[in-house]
């Protein structure tokens, strides 16, 4: 970004960038898929998924009228979002259900910006969302995770040419879109090996009476459908 003043920044943010070539879009998707499937890369990228997951809980808690008190992100890529309000009812159900489907939905929303060639806008909106989330973080690792993610996005948006920004934005979008599916399989694997009443699916079982496996299937179906819609929009 060749901006030197605040006005230049905002002008660049709202400028429509040239559409990238299809080979760049496809390559970004392949690299993102590799990052989801390749274990060492996934261990790092999973932190971004957790940020989106807990952000989904937080946003839904606010939309359902609950009082949000904080978010904690852990080095094992788990997290917890704490809110106050009625411990049962639709608001609590929506809050708990939002986490696993948020990364893919965020990826789909990013695609809508990319289809309008708002690449720089996407990067800066991501920075603003991360900055807002930072205010809710209540542990050191969470601060490091959010600040580190925001720093990477900022450095790309400020110091790299448009071609690099486009490649990063498409990779970021593809990653969120595709990364929503793997945690659902991890959730069910964990439930099978080490049953825990604290997983989102089992909390939803207690709240609704619907078996946890049904909620796992719900997460999977939503994420696969959203991913399919995103692939179609990007490729066709």
VEXNU-863966 format. One record per atom (N, C-alpha, C, CB): x, y, z. Coordinates in nm, 3 decimals. Glycine has a CB too. Layout:
N
      px      py      pz
       X       Y       Z
...
This chain:
236
      px      py      pz
   0.085  -0.118   0.000
   0.000   0.000   0.000
   0.089   0.123   0.000
  -0.097   0.001   0.123
   0.073   0.210  -0.098
   0.157   0.326  -0.109
   0.091   0.449  -0.045
   0.189   0.354  -0.255
   0.036   0.431   0.072
  -0.033   0.539   0.141
   0.059   0.605   0.242
  -0.160   0.487   0.210
   0.054   0.740   0.250
   0.139   0.813   0.344
   0.057   0.893   0.444
   0.232   0.905   0.268
  -0.070   0.916   0.419
  -0.155   0.990   0.510
  -0.280   0.907   0.539
  -0.193   1.128   0.451
  -0.354   0.951   0.643
  -0.478   0.881   0.678
  -0.576   0.881   0.561
  -0.543   0.947   0.801
  -0.583   0.994   0.490
  -0.671   1.001   0.374
  -0.631   0.904   0.265
  -0.674   1.140   0.319
  -0.499   0.889   0.245
  -0.452   0.795   0.144
  -0.490   0.652   0.180
  -0.300   0.806   0.128
  -0.482   0.622   0.310
  -0.518   0.488   0.355
  -0.662   0.456   0.320
  -0.497   0.474   0.506
  -0.752   0.547   0.356
  -0.893   0.520   0.330
  -0.925   0.519   0.182
  -0.979   0.624   0.400
  -0.856   0.601   0.104
  -0.878   0.597  -0.041
  -0.837   0.461  -0.098
  -0.800   0.710  -0.111
  -0.723   0.410  -0.052
  -0.678   0.280  -0.099
  -0.771   0.168  -0.053
  -0.537   0.253  -0.051
  -0.822   0.180   0.069
  -0.910   0.076   0.121
  -1.036   0.064   0.037
  -0.947   0.104   0.266
  -1.091   0.175  -0.007
  -1.217   0.171  -0.081
  -1.198   0.167  -0.232
  -1.301   0.290  -0.045
  -1.073   0.155  -0.277
  -1.047   0.143  -0.419
  -1.070  -0.001  -0.465
  -0.903   0.189  -0.452
  -1.129  -0.014  -0.583
  -1.147  -0.147  -0.642
  -1.017  -0.189  -0.710
  -1.266  -0.148  -0.744
  -0.964  -0.304  -0.669
  -0.840  -0.353  -0.727
  -0.868  -0.437  -0.852
  -0.761  -0.436  -0.624
  -0.770  -0.450  -0.940
  -0.788  -0.533  -1.060
  -0.814  -0.679  -1.020
  -0.664  -0.524  -1.152
  -0.898  -0.746  -1.097
  -0.926  -0.887  -1.070
  -0.802  -0.971  -1.097
  -1.045  -0.937  -1.156
  -0.765  -1.059  -1.005
  -0.646  -1.142  -1.026
  -0.672  -1.248  -1.132
  -0.602  -1.208  -0.895
  -0.567  -1.301  -1.195
  -0.587  -1.409  -1.293
  -0.636  -1.536  -1.225
  -0.456  -1.438  -1.367
  -0.706  -1.619  -1.300
  -0.764  -1.741  -1.243
  -0.657  -1.834  -1.187
  -0.846  -1.813  -1.346
  -0.538  -1.837  -1.249
  -0.434  -1.926  -1.199
  -0.395  -1.890  -1.056
  -0.310  -1.921  -1.290
  -0.398  -1.760  -1.022
  -0.366  -1.718  -0.886
  -0.473  -1.766  -0.789
  -0.350  -1.565  -0.879
  -0.600  -1.754  -0.828
  -0.710  -1.798  -0.743
  -0.700  -1.947  -0.716
  -0.846  -1.764  -0.808
  -0.674  -2.024  -0.822
  -0.664  -2.170  -0.809
  -0.543  -2.208  -0.724
  -0.655  -2.237  -0.948
  -0.429  -2.145  -0.750
  -0.308  -2.175  -0.674
  -0.327  -2.145  -0.526
  -0.189  -2.096  -0.729
  -0.389  -2.032  -0.495
  -0.416  -1.998  -0.356
  -0.504  -2.104  -0.290
  -0.484  -1.860  -0.347
  -0.601  -2.156  -0.364
  -0.687  -2.260  -0.311
  -0.613  -2.389  -0.284
  -0.800  -2.287  -0.406
  -0.523  -2.426  -0.375
  -0.445  -2.549  -0.357
  -0.353  -2.536  -0.235
  -0.361  -2.579  -0.484
  -0.288  -2.421  -0.221
  -0.199  -2.399  -0.107
  -0.280  -2.401   0.024
  -0.122  -2.264  -0.121
  -0.398  -2.339   0.022
  -0.483  -2.338   0.141
  -0.527  -2.480   0.179
  -0.606  -2.250   0.119
  -0.562  -2.560   0.079
  -0.601  -2.698   0.105
  -0.484  -2.776   0.166
  -0.649  -2.766  -0.024
  -0.364  -2.753   0.112
  -0.245  -2.819   0.168
  -0.223  -2.777   0.313
  -0.121  -2.786   0.084
  -0.248  -2.650   0.343
  -0.231  -2.601   0.480
  -0.331  -2.666   0.576
  -0.247  -2.449   0.485
  -0.448  -2.703   0.525
  -0.547  -2.771   0.608
  -0.510  -2.918   0.629
  -0.687  -2.761   0.544
  -0.457  -2.981   0.524
  -0.431  -3.124   0.530
  -0.295  -3.160   0.588
  -0.442  -3.181   0.393
  -0.196  -3.072   0.573
  -0.060  -3.099   0.618
  -0.050  -3.065   0.766
   0.045  -3.018   0.536
  -0.022  -3.165   0.849
  -0.032  -3.149   0.994
   0.051  -3.034   1.052
   0.011  -3.276   1.059
   0.180  -3.019   1.017
   0.256  -2.907   1.075
   0.197  -2.771   1.043
   0.399  -2.912   1.026
   0.152  -2.753   0.918
   0.091  -2.626   0.881
  -0.042  -2.607   0.953
   0.070  -2.619   0.729
  -0.117  -2.716   0.969
  -0.246  -2.709   1.036
  -0.231  -2.669   1.183
  -0.318  -2.842   1.026
  -0.125  -2.714   1.247
  -0.105  -2.679   1.387
  -0.093  -2.528   1.406
   0.021  -2.748   1.441
  -0.035  -2.462   1.307
  -0.024  -2.316   1.313
  -0.154  -2.250   1.269
   0.092  -2.267   1.224
  -0.206  -2.293   1.154
  -0.327  -2.232   1.100
  -0.449  -2.255   1.186
  -0.353  -2.286   0.964
  -0.448  -2.362   1.266
  -0.562  -2.392   1.353
  -0.588  -2.279   1.451
  -0.539  -2.523   1.429
  -0.485  -2.202   1.484
  -0.505  -2.088   1.573
  -0.596  -1.984   1.511
  -0.371  -2.024   1.609
  -0.584  -1.963   1.380
  -0.672  -1.869   1.310
  -0.815  -1.920   1.312
  -0.624  -1.847   1.165
  -0.831  -2.051   1.294
  -0.965  -2.111   1.298
  -1.026  -2.092   1.436
  -0.958  -2.262   1.262
  -0.945  -2.108   1.541
  -0.996  -2.089   1.677
  -1.040  -1.945   1.701
  -0.890  -2.129   1.780
  -0.965  -1.850   1.646
  -1.004  -1.709   1.658
  -1.142  -1.689   1.596
  -0.899  -1.616   1.590
  -1.162  -1.745   1.475
  -1.292  -1.732   1.410
  -1.401  -1.805   1.488
  -1.285  -1.786   1.266
  -1.369  -1.924   1.537
  -1.464  -2.005   1.614
  -1.514  -1.929   1.738
  -1.401  -2.138   1.656
  -1.419  -1.880   1.817
  -1.458  -1.809   1.938
  -1.524  -1.675   1.904
  -1.336  -1.786   2.029
  -1.481  -1.614   1.795
  -1.547  -1.491   1.751
  -1.692  -1.516   1.716
  -1.475  -1.434   1.631
  -1.720  -1.633   1.657
  -1.859  -1.668   1.627
  -1.943  -1.680   1.752
  -1.865  -1.798   1.549
  -1.888  -1.746   1.855
  -1.959  -1.754   1.983
  -1.986  -1.613   2.037
  -1.877  -1.836   2.087
  -1.884  -1.527   2.028
  -1.896  -1.393   2.086
  -2.002  -1.310   2.014
  -1.762  -1.321   2.081
  -1.998  -1.311   1.882
  -2.095  -1.233   1.805
  -2.237  -1.281   1.831
  -2.063  -1.240   1.655
  -2.256  -1.412   1.832
  -2.390  -1.464   1.854
  -2.438  -1.436   1.997
  -2.394  -1.615   1.826
  -2.346  -1.438   2.092
  -2.384  -1.404   2.230
  -2.437  -1.261   2.236
  -2.265  -1.421   2.326
  -2.369  -1.170   2.169
  -2.414  -1.030   2.168
  -2.547  -1.015   2.095
  -2.308  -0.941   2.103
  -2.560  -1.084   1.981
  -2.684  -1.073   1.903
  -2.804  -1.131   1.977
  -2.668  -1.144   1.768
  -2.778  -1.229   2.063
  -2.888  -1.292   2.137
  -2.915  -1.224   2.271
  -2.858  -1.439   2.159
  -2.845  -1.111   2.296
  -2.874  -1.034   2.415
  -2.798  -1.075   2.539
  -3.015  -1.040   2.444
  -2.697  -1.159   2.523
  -2.618  -1.200   2.638
  -2.507  -1.098   2.664
  -2.558  -1.340   2.616
  -2.454  -1.097   2.786
  -2.345  -1.006   2.823
  -2.213  -1.078   2.806
  -2.361  -0.954   2.968
  -2.133  -1.032   2.712
  -2.006  -1.096   2.683
  -1.901  -1.050   2.784
  -1.960  -1.066   2.539
  -1.833  -1.144   2.849
  -1.735  -1.107   2.951
  -1.590  -1.132   2.909
  -1.763  -1.184   3.078
  -1.565  -1.220   2.814
  -1.427  -1.239   2.772
  -1.407  -1.362   2.688
  -1.339  -1.246   2.891
  -1.289  -1.366   2.623
  -1.249  -1.479   2.538
  -1.108  -1.520   2.577
  -1.257  -1.441   2.385
  -1.086  -1.650   2.584
  -0.953  -1.704   2.610
  -0.915  -1.799   2.498
  -0.947  -1.775   2.749
  -0.794  -1.782   2.444
  -0.741  -1.871   2.341
  -0.621  -1.943   2.399
  -0.703  -1.792   2.212
  -0.610  -2.073   2.375
  -0.505  -2.153   2.437
  -0.409  -2.208   2.333
  -0.566  -2.266   2.516
  -0.289  -2.244   2.379
  -0.184  -2.289   2.289
  -0.214  -2.424   2.224
  -0.054  -2.298   2.363
  -0.309  -2.501   2.280
  -0.349  -2.627   2.217
  -0.457  -2.605   2.112
  -0.398  -2.726   2.323
  -0.481  -2.479   2.078
  -0.579  -2.432   1.978
  -0.723  -2.449   2.025
  -0.560  -2.508   1.846
  -0.742  -2.472   2.153
  -0.877  -2.467   2.208
  -0.906  -2.324   2.251
  -0.893  -2.567   2.329
  -1.028  -2.298   2.290
  -1.064  -2.165   2.336
  -1.195  -2.169   2.413
  -1.075  -2.069   2.218
  -1.225  -2.061   2.479
  -1.351  -2.052   2.552
  -1.400  -1.908   2.548
  -1.335  -2.103   2.699
  -1.529  -1.893   2.524
  -1.593  -1.761   2.527
  -1.694  -1.761   2.641
  -1.662  -1.728   2.389
  -1.683  -1.664   2.729
  -1.768  -1.659   2.848
  -1.867  -1.544   2.833
  -1.683  -1.642   2.976
  -1.995  -1.576   2.856
  -2.099  -1.473   2.852
  -2.196  -1.497   2.966
  -2.173  -1.474   2.715
  -2.265  -1.392   3.003
  -2.362  -1.400   3.111
  -2.502  -1.385   3.056
  -2.335  -1.294   3.218
  -2.592  -1.456   3.117
  -2.730  -1.449   3.072
  -2.802  -1.576   3.112
  -2.738  -1.428   2.920
  -2.920  -1.595   3.060
  -2.999  -1.714   3.089
  -2.924  -1.838   3.045
  -3.137  -1.707   3.020
  -2.906  -1.938   3.133
  -2.825  -2.055   3.100
  -2.891  -2.152   3.003
  -2.790  -2.129   3.224
  -3.017  -2.129   2.971
  -3.088  -2.214   2.875
  -3.165  -2.124   2.779
  -3.185  -2.313   2.947
  -3.232  -2.185   2.683
  -3.314  -2.109   2.590
  -3.246  -2.086   2.456
  -3.349  -1.976   2.652
  -3.319  -2.025   2.362
  -3.269  -2.006   2.225
  -3.138  -1.929   2.218
  -3.372  -1.935   2.142
  -3.123  -1.824   2.301
  -3.002  -1.744   2.296
  -2.878  -1.826   2.327
  -3.012  -1.629   2.392
  -2.887  -1.911   2.429
  -2.774  -1.995   2.467
  -2.747  -2.100   2.360
  -2.801  -2.063   2.601
  -2.852  -2.157   2.304
  -2.836  -2.257   2.198
  -2.766  -2.196   2.077
  -2.973  -2.315   2.156
  -2.811  -2.079   2.034
  -2.750  -2.013   1.918
  -2.603  -1.978   1.946
  -2.828  -1.887   1.880
  -2.576  -1.934   2.067
  -2.438  -1.897   2.103
  -2.346  -2.017   2.094
  -2.433  -1.838   2.244
  -2.388  -2.129   2.150
  -2.304  -2.249   2.148
  -2.292  -2.306   2.007
  -2.360  -2.356   2.243
  -2.401  -2.300   1.931
  -2.402  -2.361   1.797
  -2.320  -2.283   1.695
  -2.544  -2.373   1.748
  -2.291  -2.157   1.724
  -2.228  -2.072   1.623
  -2.082  -2.104   1.595
  -2.238  -1.930   1.666
  -2.010  -2.159   1.695
  -1.865  -2.171   1.683
  -1.815  -2.248   1.564
  -1.812  -2.233   1.803
  -1.858  -2.373   1.549
  -1.801  -2.459   1.446
  -1.839  -2.419   1.304
  -1.844  -2.601   1.470
  -1.946  -2.345   1.286
  -1.986  -2.307   1.151
  -1.934  -2.168   1.112
  -2.137  -2.309   1.139
  -1.874  -2.096   1.206
  -1.831  -1.959   1.176
  -1.715  -1.950   1.078
  -1.794  -1.890   1.302
  -1.606  -2.029   1.090
  -1.495  -2.011   0.997
  -1.535  -2.020   0.850
  -1.389  -2.113   1.025
  -1.613  -2.122   0.814
  -1.654  -2.135   0.674
  -1.747  -2.021   0.632
  -1.723  -2.270   0.653
  -1.834  -1.978   0.721
  -1.924  -1.867   0.688
  -1.846  -1.738   0.669
  -2.031  -1.848   0.797
  -1.745  -1.716   0.754
  -1.659  -1.599   0.736
  -1.587  -1.606   0.601
  -1.556  -1.588   0.851
  -1.541  -1.726   0.567
  -1.478  -1.743   0.436
  -1.572  -1.707   0.322
  -1.430  -1.885   0.419
  -1.699  -1.747   0.334
  -1.797  -1.714   0.231
  -1.821  -1.563   0.223
  -1.929  -1.786   0.258
  -1.826  -1.497   0.338
  -1.843  -1.351   0.339
  -1.722  -1.282   0.276
  -1.863  -1.301   0.483
  -1.603  -1.336   0.299
  -1.484  -1.281   0.236
  -1.493  -1.291   0.084
  -1.357  -1.352   0.287
  -1.548  -1.402   0.036
  -1.563  -1.421  -0.108
  -1.649  -1.311  -0.169
  -1.623  -1.558  -0.139
  -1.752  -1.268  -0.098
  -1.840  -1.163  -0.151
  -1.762  -1.034  -0.172
  -1.958  -1.139  -0.057
  -1.667  -1.004  -0.083
  -1.582  -0.887  -0.102
  -1.486  -0.908  -0.219
  -1.503  -0.857   0.026
  -1.431  -1.028  -0.229
  -1.336  -1.055  -0.337
  -1.402  -1.051  -0.473
  -1.270  -1.190  -0.315
  -1.527  -1.093  -0.480
  -1.598  -1.089  -0.608
  -1.616  -0.946  -0.657
  -1.734  -1.157  -0.595
  -1.617  -0.851  -0.563
  -1.622  -0.710  -0.600
  -1.484  -0.648  -0.611
  -1.703  -0.633  -0.499
  -1.380  -0.734  -0.606
  -1.240  -0.690  -0.616
  -1.203  -0.590  -0.506
  -1.215  -0.626  -0.753
  -1.261  -0.608  -0.388
  -1.230  -0.524  -0.272
  -1.125  -0.593  -0.187
  -1.358  -0.494  -0.188
  -1.010  -0.613  -0.244
  -0.905  -0.691  -0.178
  -0.849  -0.617  -0.058
  -0.793  -0.724  -0.276
  -0.811  -0.492  -0.077
  -0.756  -0.414   0.034
  -0.860  -0.393   0.144
  -0.704  -0.278  -0.015
  -0.984  -0.373   0.104
  -1.092  -0.357   0.203
  -1.105  -0.483   0.287
  -1.226  -0.327   0.132
  -1.094  -0.600   0.225
  -1.102  -0.725   0.299
  -0.991  -0.733   0.403
  -1.094  -0.845   0.204
  -0.869  -0.697   0.364
  -0.757  -0.705   0.458
  -0.776  -0.610   0.575
  -0.625  -0.674   0.386
  -0.819  -0.488   0.547
  -0.835  -0.391   0.655
  -0.956  -0.419   0.742
  -0.844  -0.252   0.599
  -1.060  -0.473   0.685
  -1.174  -0.515   0.767
  -1.132  -0.627   0.862
  -1.292  -0.560   0.679
  -1.046  -0.716   0.814
  -0.995  -0.823   0.900
  -0.916  -0.765   1.017
  -0.906  -0.920   0.819
  -0.835  -0.663   0.989
  -0.757  -0.599   1.096
  -0.850  -0.535   1.199
  -0.661  -0.493   1.037
  -0.954  -0.467   1.153
  -1.048  -0.402   1.245
  -1.122  -0.504   1.331
  -1.148  -0.316   1.168
  -1.162  -0.616   1.271
  -1.231  -0.720   1.347
  -1.138  -0.779   1.453
  -1.282  -0.832   1.252
  -1.012  -0.804   1.416
  -0.915  -0.856   1.512
  -0.889  -0.757   1.624
  -0.785  -0.891   1.441
  -0.884  -0.628   1.590
  -0.863  -0.525   1.693
  -0.979  -0.522   1.791
  -0.845  -0.387   1.627
  -1.101  -0.535   1.740
  -1.218  -0.537   1.827
  -1.216  -0.661   1.917
  -1.348  -0.534   1.744
  -1.176  -0.774   1.860
  -1.171  -0.898   1.938
  -1.064  -0.890   2.045
  -1.145  -1.018   1.846
  -0.955  -0.819   2.016
  -0.846  -0.807   2.112
  -0.894  -0.747   2.244
  -0.734  -0.721   2.054
  -0.992  -0.658   2.238
  -1.045  -0.596   2.359
  -1.112  -0.697   2.452
  -1.144  -0.488   2.321
  -1.149  -0.812   2.397
  -1.219  -0.913   2.475
  -1.130  -1.026   2.523
  -1.332  -0.969   2.395
  -1.005  -1.028   2.476
  -0.915  -1.137   2.512
  -0.872  -1.123   2.657
  -0.792  -1.139   2.419
  -0.869  -1.236   2.729
  -0.840  -1.233   2.872
  -0.719  -1.318   2.912
  -0.960  -1.279   2.948
  -0.636  -1.357   2.817
  -0.514  -1.430   2.854
  -0.401  -1.395   2.759
  -0.539  -1.583   2.853
  -0.278  -1.421   2.803
  -0.160  -1.377   2.729
  -0.150  -1.446   2.593
  -0.034  -1.405   2.810
  -0.170  -1.578   2.591
  -0.159  -1.647   2.462
  -0.263  -1.595   2.363
  -0.176  -1.799   2.481
  -0.381  -1.564   2.412
  -0.484  -1.509   2.324
  -0.441  -1.377   2.264
  -0.614  -1.492   2.399
  -0.379  -1.291   2.346
  -0.330  -1.163   2.296
  -0.223  -1.185   2.189
  -0.272  -1.078   2.411
  -0.130  -1.277   2.216
  -0.024  -1.305   2.120
  -0.083  -1.359   1.989
   0.076  -1.407   2.178
  -0.180  -1.446   1.998
  -0.240  -1.507   1.880
  -0.312  -1.403   1.794
  -0.337  -1.616   1.921
  -0.394  -1.319   1.857
  -0.470  -1.218   1.783
  -0.379  -1.110   1.727
  -0.577  -1.155   1.873
  -0.286  -1.061   1.810
  -0.194  -0.958   1.764
  -0.105  -1.011   1.651
  -0.107  -0.907   1.881
  -0.057  -1.134   1.666
   0.027  -1.193   1.562
  -0.047  -1.206   1.430
   0.077  -1.327   1.606
  -0.170  -1.253   1.436
  -0.251  -1.265   1.313
  -0.275  -1.129   1.251
  -0.386  -1.335   1.343
  -0.312  -1.032   1.333
  -0.335  -0.897   1.282
  -0.210  -0.835   1.223
  -0.388  -0.809   1.392
  -0.094  -0.862   1.286
   0.032  -0.807   1.237
   0.065  -0.861   1.098
   0.147  -0.840   1.334
   0.041  -0.990   1.076
   0.068  -1.049   0.944
  -0.020  -0.983   0.838
   0.044  -1.202   0.947
  -0.149  -0.969   0.869
  -0.240  -0.907   0.773
  -0.200  -0.762   0.746
  -0.385  -0.913   0.825
  -0.162  -0.689   0.852
  -0.121  -0.549   0.835
   0.004  -0.538   0.748
  -0.096  -0.484   0.971
   0.104  -0.620   0.775
   0.228  -0.613   0.699
   0.204  -0.641   0.551
   0.331  -0.712   0.755
   0.119  -0.738   0.523
   0.086  -0.768   0.383
   0.013  -0.651   0.318
   0.000  -0.895   0.374
  -0.085  -0.594   0.390
  -0.166  -0.487   0.331
  -0.090  -0.357   0.315
  -0.288  -0.463   0.417
   0.013  -0.335   0.398
   0.083  -0.206   0.397
   0.210  -0.206   0.312
   0.119  -0.166   0.538
   0.281  -0.319   0.313
   0.415  -0.319   0.255
   0.430  -0.401   0.126
   0.511  -0.371   0.355
   0.326  -0.469   0.082
   0.342  -0.554  -0.036
   0.266  -0.498  -0.155
   0.296  -0.696  -0.006
   0.306  -0.532  -0.277
   0.236  -0.485  -0.397
   0.099  -0.551  -0.412
   0.321  -0.511  -0.521
   0.014  -0.496  -0.498
  -0.122  -0.549  -0.514
  -0.128  -0.698  -0.546
  -0.192  -0.473  -0.622
  -0.032  -0.748  -0.623
  -0.034  -0.889  -0.661
  -0.018  -0.979  -0.537
   0.078  -0.919  -0.763
   0.070  -0.939  -0.447
   0.091  -1.017  -0.324
  -0.031  -1.006  -0.234
   0.219  -0.969  -0.249
  -0.088  -0.888  -0.225
  -0.208  -0.870  -0.144
  -0.320  -0.961  -0.195
  -0.253  -0.723  -0.147
  -0.336  -0.966  -0.327
  -0.440  -1.050  -0.386
  -0.416  -1.197  -0.354
  -0.446  -1.030  -0.538
  -0.292  -1.242  -0.369
  -0.260  -1.382  -0.340
  -0.288  -1.414  -0.194
  -0.112  -1.412  -0.373
  -0.249  -1.324  -0.105
  -0.271  -1.348   0.038
  -0.420  -1.347   0.070
  -0.198  -1.242   0.123
  -0.495  -1.251   0.015
  -0.638  -1.241   0.044
  -0.712  -1.367  -0.003
  -0.697  -1.117  -0.023
  -0.676  -1.417  -0.120
  -0.742  -1.538  -0.169
  -0.701  -1.661  -0.088
  -0.709  -1.561  -0.318
  -0.573  -1.667  -0.049
  -0.530  -1.778   0.037
  -0.604  -1.773   0.170
  -0.378  -1.773   0.060
  -0.611  -1.656   0.230
  -0.679  -1.637   0.358
  -0.825  -1.680   0.348
  -0.669  -1.490   0.403
  -0.890  -1.641   0.239
  -1.031  -1.674   0.218
  -1.050  -1.824   0.196
  -1.087  -1.596   0.100
  -0.969  -1.881   0.107
  -0.977  -2.025   0.083
  -0.953  -2.102   0.213
  -0.874  -2.067  -0.023
  -0.856  -2.058   0.291
  -0.822  -2.130   0.414
  -0.940  -2.132   0.510
  -0.701  -2.067   0.482
  -1.002  -2.018   0.533
  -1.118  -2.013   0.622
  -1.232  -2.099   0.569
  -1.165  -1.869   0.642
  -1.253  -2.092   0.438
  -1.361  -2.168   0.376
  -1.341  -2.318   0.395
  -1.371  -2.135   0.227
  -1.218  -2.365   0.370
  -1.190  -2.507   0.376
  -1.164  -2.556   0.519
  -1.071  -2.539   0.289
  -1.112  -2.469   0.604
  -1.070  -2.510   0.738
  -1.185  -2.536   0.832
  -0.980  -2.406   0.796
  -1.306  -2.498   0.795
  -1.419  -2.523   0.882
  -1.457  -2.670   0.893
  -1.536  -2.445   0.836
  -1.416  -2.750   0.794
  -1.460  -2.890   0.789
  -1.376  -2.979   0.881
  -1.453  -2.942   0.647
  -1.245  -2.962   0.879
  -1.158  -3.052   0.955
  -1.188  -3.051   1.105
  -1.014  -3.014   0.932
  -1.212  -2.935   1.169
  -1.241  -2.938   1.313
  -1.365  -3.020   1.349
  -1.258  -2.798   1.363
  -1.459  -3.035   1.257
  -1.578  -3.116   1.286
  -1.539  -3.263   1.300
  -1.685  -3.099   1.174
  -1.451  -3.310   1.211
  -1.401  -3.447   1.224
  -1.319  -3.463   1.351
  -1.317  -3.485   1.101
  -1.239  -3.361   1.383
  -1.160  -3.366   1.505
  -1.250  -3.370   1.628
  -1.065  -3.245   1.513
  -1.360  -3.297   1.622
  -1.455  -3.296   1.734
  -1.511  -3.435   1.759
  -1.568  -3.197   1.706
  -1.558  -3.500   1.653
  -1.616  -3.633   1.670
  -1.512  -3.735   1.711
  -1.684  -3.677   1.541
  -1.390  -3.722   1.658
  -1.282  -3.813   1.700
  -1.253  -3.797   1.848
  -1.154  -3.788   1.617
  -1.249  -3.673   1.895
  -1.225  -3.648   2.037
  -1.339  -3.700   2.122
  -1.205  -3.498   2.061
  -1.462  -3.682   2.075
  -1.578  -3.731   2.149
  -1.575  -3.883   2.161
  -1.709  -3.686   2.082
  -1.523  -3.950   2.057
  -1.517  -4.097   2.059
  -1.408  -4.148   2.151
  -1.495  -4.150   1.917
  -1.292  -4.080   2.148
  -1.177  -4.126   2.226
  -1.181  -4.078   2.371
  -1.048  -4.081   2.161
  -1.218  -3.952   2.388
  -1.219  -3.891   2.522
  -1.348  -3.812   2.540
  -1.094  -3.798   2.542
  -1.458  -3.880   2.568
  -1.586  -3.810   2.585
  -1.578  -3.699   2.689
  -1.695  -3.909   2.625
  -1.635  -3.583   2.654
  -1.632  -3.470   2.746
  -1.765  -3.396   2.739
  -1.515  -3.373   2.711
  -1.820  -3.364   2.853
  -1.948  -3.291   2.854
  -1.932  -3.145   2.813
  -2.011  -3.298   2.991
  -1.807  -3.101   2.792
  -1.783  -2.960   2.766
  -1.772  -2.926   2.618
  -1.658  -2.917   2.834
  -1.773  -3.026   2.529
  -1.767  -2.995   2.386
  -1.895  -2.923   2.344
  -1.748  -3.124   2.303
  -1.887  -2.848   2.236
  -2.004  -2.773   2.190
  -2.121  -2.867   2.161
  -1.970  -2.692   2.065
  -2.092  -2.981   2.097
  -2.199  -3.075   2.063
  -2.267  -3.130   2.188
  -2.143  -3.191   1.979
  -2.188  -3.160   2.291
  -2.247  -3.216   2.412
  -2.318  -3.110   2.496
  -2.140  -3.284   2.496
  -2.269  -2.987   2.491
  -2.343  -2.879   2.556
  -2.479  -2.859   2.488
  -2.263  -2.748   2.553
  -2.479  -2.867   2.356
  -2.605  -2.853   2.282
  -2.700  -2.970   2.312
  -2.579  -2.844   2.132
  -2.643  -3.088   2.334
  -2.726  -3.203   2.374
  -2.797  -3.174   2.506
  -2.640  -3.331   2.387
  -2.723  -3.119   2.603
  -2.786  -3.087   2.731
  -2.890  -2.976   2.717
  -2.679  -3.044   2.833
  -2.864  -2.881   2.629
  -2.955  -2.767   2.613
  -3.083  -2.802   2.536
  -2.884  -2.655   2.543
  -3.072  -2.897   2.442
  -3.185  -2.923   2.351
  -3.241  -3.064   2.361
  -3.143  -2.898   2.211
  -3.162  -3.157   2.416
  -3.205  -3.296   2.417
  -3.172  -3.370   2.289
  -3.353  -3.304   2.442
  -3.124  -3.297   2.188
  -3.085  -3.359   2.061
  -2.947  -3.422   2.079
  -3.085  -3.255   1.944
  -2.928  -3.548   2.039
  -2.798  -3.614   2.060
  -2.680  -3.535   2.003
  -2.801  -3.753   1.998
  -2.566  -3.546   2.070
  -2.448  -3.473   2.026
  -2.406  -3.506   1.886
  -2.336  -3.499   2.119
  -2.419  -3.634   1.846
  -2.378  -3.674   1.712
  -2.460  -3.603   1.605
  -2.390  -3.826   1.695
  -2.586  -3.573   1.638
  -2.670  -3.500   1.543
  -2.617  -3.358   1.524
  -2.818  -3.496   1.592
  -2.570  -3.298   1.633
  -2.513  -3.164   1.623
  -2.382  -3.166   1.545
  -2.491  -3.104   1.762
  -2.303  -3.270   1.565
  -2.180  -3.284   1.486
  -2.214  -3.292   1.338
  -2.099  -3.408   1.531
  -2.315  -3.371   1.305
  -2.358  -3.382   1.165
  -2.409  -3.248   1.113
  -2.467  -3.490   1.151
  -2.478  -3.174   1.198
  -2.526  -3.041   1.158
  -2.409  -2.951   1.124
  -2.610  -2.977   1.270
  -2.308  -2.948   1.210
  -2.189  -2.867   1.182
  -2.128  -2.907   1.048
  -2.085  -2.881   1.295
  -2.115  -3.038   1.027
  -2.053  -3.086   0.904
  -2.133  -3.052   0.780
  -2.035  -3.234   0.911
  -2.263  -3.071   0.785
  -2.348  -3.042   0.669
  -2.344  -2.893   0.634
  -2.493  -3.086   0.695
  -2.353  -2.809   0.735
  -2.348  -2.664   0.710
  -2.215  -2.625   0.648
  -2.372  -2.585   0.840
  -2.106  -2.674   0.704
  -1.975  -2.635   0.653
  -1.949  -2.688   0.512
  -1.867  -2.685   0.746
  -1.991  -2.810   0.485
  -1.974  -2.864   0.349
  -2.058  -2.783   0.250
  -2.015  -3.015   0.345
  -2.182  -2.749   0.287
  -2.268  -2.671   0.198
  -2.210  -2.532   0.173
  -2.409  -2.659   0.256
  -2.161  -2.467   0.279
  -2.102  -2.333   0.264
  -1.976  -2.341   0.179
  -2.070  -2.272   0.403
  -1.894  -2.443   0.202
  -1.772  -2.459   0.124
  -1.803  -2.482  -0.023
  -1.689  -2.574   0.178
  -1.903  -2.566  -0.051
  -1.942  -2.592  -0.189
  -1.989  -2.464  -0.256
  -2.052  -2.698  -0.194
  -2.067  -2.383  -0.184
  -2.113  -2.256  -0.240
  -1.996  -2.163  -0.267
  -2.213  -2.190  -0.145
  -1.899  -2.161  -0.175
  -1.783  -2.076  -0.193
  -1.698  -2.119  -0.311
  -1.700  -2.077  -0.068
  -1.676  -2.247  -0.326
  -1.599  -2.298  -0.442
  -1.668  -2.260  -0.572
  -1.583  -2.453  -0.433
  -1.799  -2.276  -0.575
  -1.874  -2.240  -0.696
  -1.859  -2.092  -0.728
  -2.023  -2.275  -0.680
  -1.869  -2.007  -0.629
  -1.857  -1.864  -0.652
  -1.717  -1.825  -0.700
  -1.891  -1.788  -0.525
  -1.616  -1.888  -0.644
  -1.479  -1.854  -0.680
  -1.438  -1.908  -0.817
  -1.384  -1.905  -0.575
  -1.488  -2.025  -0.851
  -1.441  -2.094  -0.971
  -1.532  -2.076  -1.092
  -1.425  -2.240  -0.942
  -1.658  -2.049  -1.069
  -1.751  -2.045  -1.181
  -1.826  -1.911  -1.190
  -1.850  -2.159  -1.169
